């Protein structure tokens, strides 16, 4: 069995993923306000929004892993929350 993340590694991963999510959402809004939202000009904003959703899904799954692996230390703030954290 492969080693799992330590609690500290989960915390670091949560910080990194929240930061990426925030950046992608911010950039998708900038693009959505600068270009048409449909057709080829709107695709970059849509792709960034989809990437952000994929990161949020990974955060939810990692939060489940955190609670399974470190139930006494787990807290929703590790992967939850919004906004830039760096």
Residue pairs with C-beta under 8 A, 6 or more apart in sequence:
4 65
4 69
5 13
5 65
5 66
5 69
7 66
7 70
7 73
10 62
10 65
10 66
10 69
10 70
10 78
10 79
11 78
13 62
13 79
14 59
14 62
14 78
14 79
15 85
15 86
17 55
17 58
17 59
17 62
17 79
18 59
18 79
18 81
18 82
18 83
18 84
18 85
19 84
19 85
19 86
20 55
21 52
21 55
21 56
21 59
21 82
22 82
22 83
22 84
22 85
23 84
24 48
24 49
24 51
24 52
24 55
25 48
25 49
25 52
27 48
28 45
28 46
28 48
28 49
28 52
29 45
31 44
31 45
31 48
32 42
32 45
35 41
35 42
35 44
35 45
36 42
37 45
37 46
59 79
59 80
60 79
62 79
63 74
63 76
63 78
63 79
63 80
66 74
66 78
66 79
67 74
